[in-house]
Amino acid sequence: MTPTYSNLFPKFIALKSISTDPQFHSDIEKTATWLGEQFHKHGFEYKIVKGYENPIVLATYTVNPQAQTVLIYGHYDVQPAQKEDGWDSDPFTVTEREGRLFARGAVDNKGQILIHMSTVFDLIIEGKLRYNVIFLIEGNEETGSPRLSDFIRDHQDVLKKADFALISDGETTGGHPTLDVGFRGVINLQITLTTSDRELHSGLFGGVVPNAAQELSGLLGRLVDNKHEVTIPGFYDDAKPIDAELRKETQAFPIPQEEMLSLSGCSTLFVEPQANFFTKNGLLPTLEITGITTGYAGEGFKNSIPSVAVAKINIRTAPKQDPWKQCETIVSYIRSQIPSYAKIEIIQDQISSGILLNHIHEYFMRAKTIMKDVYGKAPVLKLCGATLPIANDFDKILHIPQIYASIGNEDCKMHAANENYSLEFLNKGLEFSRAFLQKE
């Protein structure tokens, strides 16, 4: 680690900037203020912008009016964490062991955005900074960035000065440096099925009245067949067949599927012969039941027939699919499967498009070359199965090319207990950032 990074990292981590819990709002405010102070110390013009949910830090540094400008995005908010969740140490105190730094936000995203911040700070001091720099660091990524699009539209006067964007908020793939070239979209739905206005005695009414738990379970079971394909008509529209060139790229990944199986902790992968893990994860839509609440699950037995059952469903749409159209298709199908004696309520919580990024531009090619030099192996061009709404915002609002350089270790346990940053990958990230951002 560089001295600048080593100094700032534990201070950044110590700020409990948990965006999913309102009780940490004061910590959110302190974190934005702390970031502003770091930029001020290094000669940036900065402002902490409020009115878009949690504060957004916008900082600019001009090294040369004739130089190109890079927009670097990151987020300072983190997922909840407490030692009782299974952490081996205090999640907000950096702990080094076995060649790793353990802390909440170590990779997602404090550790990665700080790599670029600390590198820029050092290059300013050394007089070696290649680009003018704009930092956009938000505090709502973990809650879906609900107002970020509005912020970007309202601050185009500053943000459109950027020639390209650089984002590091992901993981490497099989030990290979990774450049993400696409993301899936997302839809979150909550389904509430009701069969009665009260729970009923299972001995007095069992077998002759509808059971909300059984009705919803049956519906959910019919959404996916025994080949693990989603049964909803139109679900795969605009996603199949897979483009031959994209299929070729994903099948050429130098990472064996056995490694992905090991990372999953599962005993099998549902992958058809003509595809592989990365093809299915990056290019095809999926539907996952992420939660079910119904009946009594406490100690002992209640012996009542549930009258209400709730399920949460997460859909990832293919990069080229329209998620609003898909949402309408899915909701319509689910409603058609509900018997007349049951009532259903469907709430849509989040929806965002996927994207296939242009990766034939000078900035991407430069990053690709530098990554190969730093890591000693060519980067994987990955279609990421996750969703990153800001990719669409930068594309559709700012119209600038983007580089998604994922420099976190694959086994970082993002969002889980004992999140960690491998020192090997952290140092490679610092090396990449310096090589990319410094003058030649």
SVG drawing of the C-alpha trace seen along z (x, -y; Angstrom):
<svg xmlns="http://www.w3.org/2000/svg" viewBox="-65 -26 72 58">
<polyline fill="none" stroke="black" stroke-width="0.4" points="0.0,0.0 1.0,-3.6 1.4,-5.8 -1.5,-8.0 -3.8,-4.9 -2.6,-3.4 -3.3,-6.7 -6.8,-7.3 -8.2,-3.8 -8.8,-3.1 -10.3,-6.6 -12.7,-6.1 -13.7,-2.6 -14.4,-3.9 -17.3,-6.0 -20.4,-3.9 -22.0,-5.1 -24.8,-2.6 -27.5,-3.9 -30.1,-1.2 -30.7,-2.2 -31.9,-5.8 -30.3,-5.6 -26.9,-6.1 -27.8,-9.3 -25.4,-11.3 -22.6,-9.0 -23.6,-9.5 -23.3,-13.2 -19.9,-12.9 -18.6,-10.7 -19.6,-13.2 -17.9,-16.0 -14.8,-13.9 -14.5,-13.3 -14.9,-17.0 -12.1,-17.7 -9.8,-15.3 -10.5,-16.9 -10.0,-20.4 -6.6,-19.5 -5.5,-18.5 -6.6,-21.5 -9.9,-20.4 -13.0,-22.6 -15.7,-20.6 -19.3,-20.8 -21.4,-18.5 -24.8,-18.5 -28.0,-17.8 -31.5,-17.3 -30.9,-14.0 -31.4,-11.6 -28.0,-11.2 -25.4,-13.9 -23.4,-13.6 -19.8,-14.7 -18.8,-16.4 -15.1,-17.4 -13.1,-18.8 -9.4,-19.4 -8.0,-21.0 -4.4,-20.1 -4.4,-21.7 -7.4,-23.2 -6.2,-21.5 -6.0,-18.0 -8.7,-15.4 -11.0,-14.9 -11.9,-11.7 -15.1,-11.3 -14.5,-8.9 -17.5,-7.5 -17.8,-5.6 -20.0,-5.3 -19.3,-5.9 -22.3,-4.1 -22.0,-0.5 -24.2,2.5 -25.1,3.0 -22.6,4.9 -22.1,5.9 -19.8,8.4 -22.8,10.5 -23.5,11.2 -20.5,13.6 -17.6,11.2 -14.3,12.3 -13.4,8.7 -15.1,5.3 -16.4,4.6 -15.6,0.8 -12.0,1.3 -9.6,2.4 -8.0,5.7 -5.1,7.3 -4.7,11.0 -3.5,13.7 -2.7,11.1 -6.1,9.4 -7.7,6.3 -11.0,7.1 -13.7,4.4 -17.1,3.4 -16.6,1.5 -13.1,2.8 -14.0,3.6 -17.6,2.3 -16.8,-0.5 -14.6,-2.4 -11.5,-0.4 -11.8,-0.7 -12.8,-4.4 -10.0,-5.2 -7.5,-3.6 -8.3,-6.2 -8.6,-9.1 -5.2,-8.4 -3.5,-7.9 -4.8,-11.2 -3.7,-12.9 -0.2,-11.5 0.0,-12.4 -1.0,-16.0 1.8,-16.3 4.3,-14.8 3.1,-16.9 2.4,-13.8 -1.4,-13.8 -2.4,-13.0 -6.1,-14.1 -8.3,-16.7 -10.4,-14.9 -14.1,-15.0 -15.0,-12.8 -18.7,-11.9 -19.2,-9.9 -22.7,-9.2 -24.2,-7.8 -27.2,-5.8 -25.8,-3.0 -26.8,-0.3 -30.4,-1.6 -30.7,-1.7 -29.5,-5.3 -33.1,-6.6 -32.2,-10.2 -28.8,-9.9 -30.3,-10.2 -31.8,-13.5 -28.5,-14.7 -26.7,-13.9 -29.3,-15.7 -29.1,-18.7 -25.3,-18.9 -24.6,-18.3 -22.7,-21.7 -20.0,-20.1 -20.3,-16.4 -20.4,-16.9 -16.9,-18.3 -15.7,-14.7 -14.3,-12.9 -14.9,-9.4 -15.8,-7.8 -13.8,-5.4 -15.6,-3.1 -14.2,-0.5 -17.0,1.3 -16.6,5.0 -14.5,8.1 -11.9,9.8 -12.8,13.1 -10.8,16.2 -7.8,14.2 -7.9,12.3 -8.2,8.5 -11.7,7.7 -13.3,5.1 -17.0,5.2 -18.6,4.6 -22.3,5.1 -24.8,5.4 -28.2,6.9 -31.3,5.0 -33.4,5.6 -37.0,5.8 -38.0,6.4 -41.6,7.6 -43.5,8.3 -46.5,10.6 -49.1,10.8 -51.8,13.5 -54.8,13.5 -57.4,16.3 -59.3,15.1 -59.5,12.2 -58.5,14.6 -56.4,17.7 -58.5,20.8 -58.2,23.9 -56.6,26.7 -58.7,29.3 -62.1,27.6 -61.4,26.2 -58.5,28.1 -59.0,29.6 -62.2,27.5 -60.8,24.0 -58.0,22.5 -54.6,22.2 -52.6,19.1 -49.2,20.8 -50.1,23.7 -51.6,21.5 -48.6,19.2 -46.1,22.0 -47.9,23.7 -47.8,20.5 -44.1,20.0 -43.3,23.6 -44.9,23.2 -42.7,20.2 -39.7,22.5 -39.8,25.9 -37.6,29.0 -35.0,27.8 -34.6,24.6 -36.1,22.5 -38.7,19.8 -42.1,20.7 -43.6,17.3 -44.5,16.7 -42.3,13.9 -39.8,14.1 -36.9,14.7 -38.1,12.3 -35.2,10.2 -32.7,12.3 -32.5,15.4 -30.8,16.5 -27.6,15.2 -25.4,13.2 -22.8,15.6 -19.8,13.2 -20.9,12.6 -21.3,16.3 -17.8,16.9 -16.3,14.3 -18.0,15.6 -17.2,19.2 -13.5,18.3 -13.1,17.2 -10.0,18.8 -11.9,19.6 -13.1,23.2 -16.7,23.6 -15.5,25.8 -14.0,22.6 -17.4,20.9 -19.0,23.9 -16.6,23.8 -17.2,20.1 -21.0,20.7 -20.8,23.3 -23.4,25.3 -23.3,28.8 -24.2,28.1 -24.6,25.3 -27.7,25.2 -26.0,24.6 -27.1,26.1 -24.5,27.7 -24.5,24.9 -23.7,22.2 -21.5,21.8 -21.7,20.0 -20.8,16.6 -23.1,16.9 -26.1,17.6 -25.2,15.2 -24.3,12.3 -26.6,12.6 -29.8,14.4 -32.7,13.2 -33.3,15.0 -36.0,15.1 -35.2,15.8 -37.5,16.2 -35.6,14.3 -38.0,14.5 -41.3,16.1 -43.3,15.2 -46.4,17.1 -47.9,19.0 -46.2,19.9 -42.6,20.7 -41.9,20.2 -41.3,22.8 -43.8,25.7 -46.9,25.8 -49.8,23.4 -52.0,25.6 -53.6,22.8 -54.3,22.4 -52.4,19.3 -54.6,16.7 -51.8,14.5 -48.6,15.4 -45.9,13.0 -43.1,13.6 -40.3,11.4 -39.1,12.0 -35.9,10.6 -35.7,10.7 -32.6,9.9 -33.3,8.9 -31.0,9.5 -28.9,6.4 -31.1,5.8 -34.5,6.4 -36.8,3.6 -37.4,4.1 -40.7,2.2 -42.1,4.3 -40.8,7.5 -42.4,6.3 -45.8,5.9 -45.4,9.4 -44.5,11.0 -47.1,9.3 -49.8,10.1 -48.9,13.8 -48.8,14.0 -52.3,12.4 -53.6,14.9 -52.5,17.8 -54.4,16.7 -57.7,18.6 -60.9,16.6 -61.1,17.4 -57.8,15.6 -56.8,11.9 -53.4,10.7 -51.4,7.5 -48.2,7.0 -45.8,4.2 -43.0,3.2 -40.1,1.9 -37.2,1.4 -36.7,1.4 -33.7,0.5 -32.4,1.3 -29.4,3.4 -26.8,2.2 -24.1,3.4 -21.3,0.9 -19.2,-0.3 -15.7,1.1 -14.0,0.0 -12.7,-3.4 -9.2,-4.7 -9.7,-4.9 -10.9,-1.3 -8.0,-0.1 -5.5,-1.9 -7.0,-0.4 -6.9,3.0 -3.2,2.7 -2.2,1.3 -4.1,4.1 -2.3,6.7 1.1,5.1 0.2,4.8 -1.4,8.2 0.7,10.2 -2.4,11.6 -5.0,10.2 -8.1,8.9 -11.4,10.7 -14.1,8.8 -17.1,9.7 -20.8,9.3 -21.8,8.8 -25.0,10.5 -25.5,7.7 -27.1,4.3 -25.5,0.9 -28.0,-1.9 -25.3,-4.6 -24.0,-2.9 -27.3,-3.9 -27.2,-7.4 -23.7,-8.1 -24.6,-6.6 -28.0,-8.3 -27.5,-11.6 -23.8,-12.4 -23.1,-10.3 -19.6,-9.5 -17.6,-6.2 -17.1,-4.2 -14.5,-1.9 -15.6,0.5 -12.3,1.7 -13.1,4.3 -10.1,4.5 -11.5,6.2 -10.6,9.9 -13.3,12.4 -13.5,13.9 -13.9,10.5 -17.3,11.6 -19.0,8.4 -22.2,7.7 -21.3,10.6 -19.5,11.0 -15.8,10.7 -15.7,8.6 -12.0,8.3 -9.6,6.8 -6.6,9.0 -3.4,7.0 -2.2,8.6 -5.2,7.3 -5.2,4.0 -1.6,3.3 -2.3,4.4 -5.2,2.0 -3.0,-0.9 -0.5,0.0 -3.1,0.0 -4.6,-3.3 -1.2,-5.0 -0.2,-3.7 -3.6,-4.8 -3.8,-8.2 -0.2,-9.4 1.5,-11.2 3.6,-9.0"/>
</svg>
